[in-house]
Amino acid sequence: MRILVIEDQPEILQNIADYLELKGYLVDCAYDGLGGLHLAVTQPFDLIILDLMLPGMDGITLCHRLRQEARMQTPIIMLTARDSVEDKLAGFQAGADDYLVKPFSLPELNARVEAVLRRGQAGLQNMLEIGDLSYDMNSLEVTRQDKAIKLSPIGLKLLEKLMKSSPHVVRREVLEELLWGESLPGSDSLRSHIHTLRQAIDKPFTSPLLHTVHGIGFCLKVQKDEV
């Protein structure tokens, strides 16, 4: 597990990093909001520990930008010396998953880290995301850029398989077997359903996610030049 700690007080940052590394985590550090934002959007992390009062960009703004602009779902624990209800609400409204008031004990922080990671892992098992496309397999809700997308049961089956396999190519025969087993319909049936899926998840948006690999199959991914 990899954790990003964004904290401007060197002693606190070092204590947190040393303790979490003893617990087996890989820890990256940033001392200001802008540096933390850069690391968060360019490197993969399992959790972010974010101080509220930071130079360059405060924690509330940083958290909001990660959630609203970067569409990032990485769990965030916010640290702050402010303990008013209003301050806590501001943190949660910005997108924080937990809120820890300074001063705190390192064992308590570790317990919060473990709890947030467990919740995040449980949620990710039922939530698929590729770029700005999301599929909640509990509610069967599909959204892209926060816009609801309606799909048929076959469209949902195709989308789930393609998202779980992303960015790899799924062969035509694998998709056909998924949908129809051994009772294959006409040769154009899969093509028709792929076309319908593409119209739903790609046509209203500027960047395509569903790609055809001619003669082989299909894949769902964000093109590198569109990241």
ABEGO torsion letter per residue (X at the ends): XBBBBBBABAAAAAAAAAAAAAAGBBBBBBABAAAAAAAAAABBBABBBBBABBBGBBAAAAAAAAAAAAGBABBBBBBBABABAAAAAAAAAAGBABBBBOBBBAAAAAAAAAAAAAAAAAAAAABBBBEABBBBAAAGBBBBGGBBBBBBAAAAAAAAAAAAAOABBBBAAAAAAAAAEABBBBAAAAAAAAAAAAAAAAAABABBABBBBBGAEBBBBBBAAAX
